[in-house]
Amino acid sequence: MQLSIILLTWNSDKYIEACLQSIIDSIHIPKQDYEIFVVDNGSTDKTHEQIARFHEAHGELIKPILLDTNLGTTYPRNLALKRATGDHIAIMDSDIEVNSQTFLLLMDALAKDNDAGLAAPKLVYGSGALQKSTDQFPTLLRKAYRYFFLKKIESREDNAKKHEVTAEVDYAISAFWLFRRQLIADIGYLDEKFFYAPEDVDFCLRVWKNGQHVIYVPESYAIHYAQEISRGLVFNKAQAEHLRGLLYYFTKHRYLMRKPRFTH
């Protein structure tokens, strides 16, 4: 098995069909050489029906894991990670659409860099504008600045074309990752003490602590119809879980104001 793809859904009926179809249309390897896990977090819309239609049409290529309730991002993804058999694993949000080169370029980038533990593509919004999908490890002040001024940061960096060259980055958001399955053996699964976020920052920091690095590959790109449920000024459950996750992250890695630094 060359590739295992893990999609996490929750009330995703506006996106999941286009996401799955773009994946199937884009992959140029035989169907027996890849698999798509769709882990649903207790959706109450028509997501289940759409998953069932793809399962019926494509058989064992589509592997549903249907949960009764929303269990966050780490435990559900770990369920699929424990069943994945591909040499490479892609973790994706269900509001992503890929093109014919997205996976190929990411796998090629990993093949060329033995020290790279995880690769991430350039993400753009449906409008075509850049999404800031990579960043430095957060400090308390940096996190606050990103929260309140993210759109300004994205606009400035998009205009400056700062995201056009393959480069090492501290972390990439878990909307789209690709890594070798060996990485799980090296650093373990997603930390299930995070319900929602920042499990992606934690995982990438563990990659760096393992002596590998995270690479951003802008030649590979995908559209991300980001729902951004933890943004906005109205406090909600997602924001509460994000705040709780941040407190756990800073406690776990024992820093707050000065970010970790790594050299090779």
HELIX and SHEET records of a PDB file:
HELIX    1   1 ILE A   16  SER A   26  1                                  11    
HELIX    2   2 LYS A   31  ASP A   33  5                                   3    
HELIX    3   3 THR A   47  HIS A   58  1                                  12    
HELIX    4   4 GLY A   59  LEU A   61  5                                   3    
HELIX    5   5 THR A   74  LEU A   81  1                                   8    
HELIX    6   6 THR A  102  LYS A  112  1                                  11    
HELIX    7   7 LEU A  140  ALA A  160  1                                  21    
HELIX    8   8 GLN A  182  ILE A  187  1                                   6    
HELIX    9   9 GLU A  199  LYS A  209  1                                  11    
HELIX   10  10 LYS A  237  HIS A  253  1                                  17    
SHEET    1   A 8 ILE A  62  LEU A  67  0                                        
SHEET    2   A 8 TYR A  34  ASN A  41  1                                        
SHEET    3   A 8 LEU A   3  THR A   9  1                                        
SHEET    4   A 8 HIS A  88  ASP A  93  1                                        
SHEET    5   A 8 PHE A 176  ARG A 180 -1                                        
SHEET    6   A 8 ALA A 116  VAL A 124 -1                                        
SHEET    7   A 8 HIS A 213  HIS A 224  1                                        
SHEET    8   A 8 ILE A  96  GLU A  97 -1                                        
SHEET    1   B 8 ILE A  62  LEU A  67  0                                        
SHEET    2   B 8 TYR A  34  ASN A  41  1                                        
SHEET    3   B 8 LEU A   3  THR A   9  1                                        
SHEET    4   B 8 HIS A  88  ASP A  93  1                                        
SHEET    5   B 8 PHE A 176  ARG A 180 -1                                        
SHEET    6   B 8 ALA A 116  VAL A 124 -1                                        
SHEET    7   B 8 HIS A 213  HIS A 224  1                                        
SHEET    8   B 8 ALA A 167  VAL A 169 -1                                        
SHEET    1   C 2 THR A 134  ASP A 135  0                                        
SHEET    2   C 2 TYR A 171  ALA A 172 -1                                        
END                                                                             
